[in-house]
Structure formats: structure tokens, C-alpha cells
Amino acid sequence: MARLIAVVGPTAAGKSRLALQLAQRLGGEIVSADALQAYRGFDIGTAKPSTGERDAVAHHLVDVLEPHEKYSAGEFARRAGVAIEAIQGAGRQAIVAGGSGLYLRALLEGISPLPRGDEAVRGELDRRLESEGLAALRRELEERDPTTAARLDPGDRQRTLRALEVAVATGRPLSSWIAERPFGVQPLPAVKLGLTLPRPLLYDRIEARIGQMIGAGWVDEVSRLLNTGLDPSLPAFQAIGYSEIARYLRGHGTLEEALSATSLATRRYAKRQLTWFRRDREIHWISPREGRGALTEALELLQRHQR
């Protein structure tokens, strides 16, 4: 059995499929490193593993949170560590798969604790979000902490508010805390496999997957979530596409506009993921080509790594 395997890469590159194939071949279980598959009810737009896939291979950290609960890199690392220990303790192969680079880094390298939340400051920021809108808070973050603002998606409410909370409560930007309290405090050895595709092909896959999600009932899923009384500002709605479709359902723009915005946001996210993972020199990159699938390359890499 290999040590911990991590399957990483941009969205739509085929990470989930490769992780499932590896788990079936190696007798393993999968730990999801997707920040949004953890939320119950948010299934189609997060490309959550199907019931059949979960019946075939055990998946951990899927459907473990309610939509209002917050998820952080530190909390993920804690939960994932418990799951990995249990999997390995049972003599099974643990495979971590996902595209949340910060979460994976927190798990594999360890991260020192950051300042705890300040309820009073967060409450005021929540009120300002309601009255001023996210764009105003985003501009303030760009002034207070341009480094953090540059790595966050402009529509990421949860992380924008957290970064501002740290800056206001401590008088120091989040980026300076991270620089002072670096990763690498408790490394977890792993073989890292990265999936990559030529940019045009990746973007084609993104477009195709959005179409498949719509065909699978994504709009109806968002409608059902809203009809249960869920607020689109909740952490779970940070999943790309959910807030865009929610705006459409509430009478803002057309479905075509919502899907166009979703496509653009997904491509930008994939680009940021690639930028993040390309900095990691420990990743063994796999680029499937005609007549040679990702599984074959992955198994050969793992075999060489064990020699």
C-alpha cells in the first residue's frame, strides 16, 4: 500500500474519476478536499459523487455540513486527518482528492492557528454587507490587504469577510499573519498526482459540464434550496453557479446571463487553481493523451515512487 495519495488539479480535469479508479484498483477510500461538497443539498453544481459512486467506494467529508455552517482550511485539515487515520488504521489506501489548494496545503503541510473570530467585528461586517453590498467591502479589503484580495474571487463573501474581520480586529492584514505563521508545521507525507489538460480542452470540458448540470436539474435544485428559506448569502452558496442561478431565480437577469457568469467564474477559478498547484514542485503531473489514460500514468508513477 502506498502512503497517502493526493489527486489535485483544476476543476473539470477529471480528478474525481481518477480518484475513484485508483480507489477501486488499490482498495482505497476517498477523502474529499472540495470545500463545497461538504454541504448537504448542494449536489449537482458541486459535482458531488453519485450514490452509485459512493456505494462503490467510501467517500469522506461529503454531506457533513449544513448550509449555514462555516468551513475553513483548519477545520478541513482536522476532519480529514481523523478520516485518514481511520482509513489507514483499517489497512485501506487513503486518497485525498479535490481542487481546494489551501485546504490541501493545510492538511499536507500543516498550518499554525490564525486569530480567532471576533463576533462583534463580524456582526458589524455582516450589517455592512447587507447595507453596502459585497463590492464595497471588497474595495476596503483591497486597501487593507491587497495580497489577500488578489487571491480571492471577487464574489467570495465568506473569505472576504473573514479577511476583513482579521484586519479590523487585529489591526494587521491576514496576509501578514499567514506570512508569520507559515505552513509546514506538521507535514503529512503524500504522493501528489496532478491532472492537467491543454487550456482549450479544459475550457471545453467546463462548458460541457455546466450544460450537463443544467440538464440534470441544477436550476430546480437551486429553486428547492431557496424555497426552504435558505439565504443566498450563506456559506454554501459560495459554490460557483449557485449564487448566479439564485439571482436569476429572484428576477435578476436571464438564465443565459447566469450561465455565462458561471462559465466565466469557473474558468477564472480553474486558472487560479493551476497557478496555485504549479508552484508545488512535489506534484507529479499527468496529462492524459490518446490511447493512454490517466489511470495508467498514475499507477506507473505510484509504482516508481515505491521503488
C-alpha positions in Angstrom: 0.0 0.0 0.0 1.3 3.4 -0.9 1.4 6.2 1.6 -1.3 8.9 1.3 -2.2 9.7 -2.3 -3.4 13.2 -3.2 -5.1 13.8 -6.5 -5.1 17.5 -7.4 -5.7 19.9 -10.3 -8.2 22.3 -11.8 -11.9 21.9 -11.9 -13.2 19.6 -14.7 -9.8 18.0 -15.3 -11.1 14.5 -14.1 -9.8 14.3 -10.5 -12.9 12.6 -9.1 -12.8 10.0 -11.9 -9.1 9.2 -11.3 -9.5 9.1 -7.6 -12.4 6.6 -7.9 -10.5 4.4 -10.3 -7.4 4.4 -8.0 -9.6 3.6 -5.0 -11.2 0.6 -6.9 -7.8 -0.6 -8.1 -5.9 -0.2 -4.8 -8.6 -1.0 -2.3 -9.0 2.6 -1.1 -11.3 5.2 0.3 -11.6 8.8 -0.8 -11.4 12.0 1.3 -13.0 14.9 -0.4 -10.9 18.1 -0.4 -13.7 20.1 -2.1 -14.7 23.0 0.1 -18.3 22.9 -1.0 -19.2 19.2 -1.5 -19.3 19.1 2.3 -22.7 20.9 2.3 -25.9 18.9 2.3 -28.3 19.6 -0.5 -25.7 21.3 -2.8 -25.2 18.3 -5.1 -25.4 19.0 -8.8 -23.4 22.2 -9.0 -20.6 20.9 -6.8 -20.2 17.7 -9.0 -20.8 15.7 -5.8 -20.1 11.9 -6.2 -23.3 10.0 -7.1 -25.0 7.5 -4.9 -23.6 4.7 -7.1 -20.1 6.0 -6.8 -20.4 6.3 -3.0 -21.8 2.8 -2.8 -18.8 1.5 -4.8 -16.1 3.5 -2.9 -16.4 5.1 0.6 -16.2 8.9 0.4 -15.4 11.0 3.5 -16.3 14.7 4.2 -19.2 14.8 1.7 -22.6 15.9 3.1 -21.2 16.7 6.6 -22.3 20.3 7.0 -25.5 22.3 7.0 -25.6 25.3 4.5 -25.2 27.8 7.3 -22.1 26.3 8.8 -18.7 27.7 8.1 -15.9 25.6 6.7 -12.2 26.5 6.9 -8.9 25.1 5.9 -8.1 24.4 9.5 -11.4 22.6 10.1 -11.0 20.6 6.9 -7.5 19.5 7.9 -8.7 18.4 11.3 -11.6 16.4 9.9 -9.5 15.0 7.1 -6.8 13.9 9.5 -9.3 11.9 11.5 -10.7 10.2 8.4 -7.2 9.4 7.0 -6.2 7.8 10.3 -9.3 5.6 10.4 -8.8 4.6 6.7 -5.2 3.7 7.2 -5.9 2.0 10.5 -8.3 -0.3 8.7 -5.5 -1.3 6.2 -7.1 0.7 3.4 -5.5 3.1 0.9 -6.4 6.8 1.7 -6.8 9.0 -1.3 -7.4 12.8 -0.9 -9.0 14.4 -4.0 -10.0 17.9 -4.7 -9.1 21.3 -6.1 -9.1 23.5 -2.9 -5.4 24.2 -2.8 -5.5 26.0 0.6 -7.3 23.1 2.2 -4.9 20.5 0.7 -1.9 22.6 1.8 -3.3 22.9 5.4 -3.7 19.1 5.5 -0.4 18.0 3.9 1.9 20.7 5.3 0.0 21.8 8.5 -0.8 25.3 9.4 -0.4 27.3 12.6 -3.6 28.8 14.1 -4.7 32.2 12.9 -6.5 34.7 15.1 -9.9 33.6 16.4 -13.0 35.2 15.1 -14.3 38.4 16.7 -18.1 38.2 16.9 -18.6 42.0 17.4 -16.5 42.8 14.3 -18.1 40.1 12.2 -21.6 41.3 13.2 -20.8 44.8 12.0 -19.3 43.5 8.8 -22.5 41.4 8.2 -24.6 44.5 8.7 -22.4 46.5 6.3 -22.6 43.7 3.7 -26.4 44.0 3.9 -26.4 47.8 3.5 -23.4 48.5 1.4 -23.0 45.3 -0.7 -20.0 43.0 -1.2 -18.3 45.2 -3.8 -17.8 48.0 -1.1 -16.3 45.5 1.3 -14.1 44.1 -1.5 -12.8 47.6 -2.2 -12.0 48.0 1.5 -10.1 44.7 1.6 -8.1 45.7 -1.5 -7.0 48.8 0.5 -6.3 47.0 3.8 -4.9 43.7 2.4 -4.2 43.8 -1.3 -2.3 40.5 -1.1 -5.3 38.5 0.2 -7.7 40.4 -2.1 -5.6 39.4 -5.1 -6.0 35.7 -4.4 -9.8 35.8 -3.6 -12.6 35.6 -6.1 -14.4 38.9 -6.1 -17.7 37.1 -5.3 -16.3 35.1 -2.3 -18.3 36.6 0.5 -17.1 34.2 3.3 -13.4 34.7 2.8 -13.7 38.4 2.1 -15.5 38.9 5.4 -13.0 36.7 7.2 -10.0 38.6 5.8 -11.6 41.9 6.7 -12.5 40.6 10.2 -8.9 39.8 10.9 -7.7 43.1 9.5 -10.2 45.1 11.6 -9.9 43.1 14.8 -6.1 42.8 14.9 -5.0 45.8 13.0 -3.0 43.6 10.7 -3.8 42.1 7.3 -4.5 38.4 7.1 -1.6 38.0 4.7 0.9 39.2 7.3 -0.5 36.6 9.8 -0.1 33.9 7.2 3.5 35.0 6.4 4.4 35.0 10.1 2.6 31.7 10.8 3.7 29.6 7.8 2.7 26.2 6.6 4.9 23.3 7.2 4.5 23.0 11.0 3.3 19.3 10.8 3.8 17.9 7.4 1.9 14.8 6.2 3.9 12.7 3.6 1.9 12.1 0.4 2.4 11.2 -3.2 0.8 14.1 -5.1 -0.7 13.4 -8.5 -1.8 16.4 -10.6 -4.2 16.3 -13.5 -3.8 18.8 -16.3 -5.2 19.4 -19.7 -4.5 21.9 -22.5 -6.3 25.1 -21.7 -8.8 25.0 -24.7 -9.7 21.4 -23.8 -10.2 22.2 -20.2 -12.5 25.1 -21.0 -14.5 22.9 -23.4 -14.9 20.4 -20.5 -16.1 23.2 -18.2 -18.7 24.3 -20.8 -19.8 20.7 -21.3 -20.1 20.1 -17.6 -22.2 23.2 -17.0 -24.6 22.0 -19.7 -24.8 18.6 -18.2 -25.5 20.1 -14.7 -28.3 22.1 -16.2 -29.7 19.0 -17.9 -29.5 17.2 -14.6 -31.8 19.7 -12.9 -29.4 22.3 -11.4 -31.9 25.2 -11.7 -34.6 23.1 -10.0 -32.1 22.2 -7.2 -31.3 25.9 -6.5 -35.0 26.7 -6.6 -35.7 24.0 -4.0 -32.9 25.3 -1.7 -34.3 28.8 -1.9 -37.8 27.6 -1.3 -36.7 26.0 2.0 -35.8 29.5 3.2 -32.1 29.4 2.7 -30.4 32.8 2.3 -28.2 33.1 -0.8 -25.5 34.8 1.4 -25.0 31.6 3.3 -21.5 29.9 3.1 -22.8 27.0 0.9 -23.9 29.4 -1.8 -20.3 30.3 -2.4 -20.2 27.4 -4.8 -19.8 28.8 -8.3 -23.1 28.9 -10.1 -25.4 28.8 -7.1 -25.4 32.5 -6.4 -25.6 33.2 -10.1 -28.7 30.9 -10.6 -30.2 32.2 -7.4 -30.0 35.8 -8.7 -31.8 34.6 -11.9 -34.5 32.9 -9.9 -35.1 36.1 -7.9 -35.7 38.0 -11.0 -32.2 39.5 -11.8 -31.2 38.8 -15.4 -31.8 35.8 -17.6 -30.8 32.2 -17.3 -28.4 32.7 -20.2 -26.7 35.6 -18.3 -26.4 33.5 -15.2 -24.8 30.6 -17.1 -22.4 32.9 -18.9 -21.4 34.4 -15.5 -21.0 30.8 -14.1 -18.8 29.8 -17.0 -16.6 32.9 -16.7 -16.2 32.4 -12.9 -15.4 28.7 -13.4 -12.7 29.4 -16.0 -11.1 32.0 -13.7 -11.2 29.6 -10.8 -9.5 26.9 -12.9 -6.8 29.4 -13.8 -6.2 30.3 -10.2 -6.1 26.6 -9.3 -3.5 25.9 -11.9 -1.4 28.9 -10.7 -1.6 27.6 -7.2 -0.7 24.0 -7.9 2.1 24.8 -10.4 4.1 26.3 -7.5 4.2 22.9 -5.8 7.3 21.1 -7.1 6.3 17.9 -5.4 3.3 17.3 -7.7 3.7 14.7 -10.4 1.8 16.0 -13.4 -0.4 13.7 -15.6 -1.7 14.8 -18.9 -3.8 12.1 -20.5 -3.4 11.6 -24.2 -4.9 9.4 -26.9 -4.5 5.7 -26.2 -3.1 6.3 -22.7 -5.5 7.2 -19.8 -4.8 9.0 -16.6 -5.1 5.8 -14.6 -2.3 4.1 -16.4 0.0 7.0 -15.9 -1.0 7.3 -12.2 -0.3 3.7 -11.5 3.1 3.8 -13.2 4.0 6.9 -11.2 2.9 5.3 -7.9 4.9 2.1 -8.8 8.0 4.2 -9.5 7.5 6.1 -6.3 7.5 2.9 -4.2 10.8 1.6 -5.6 
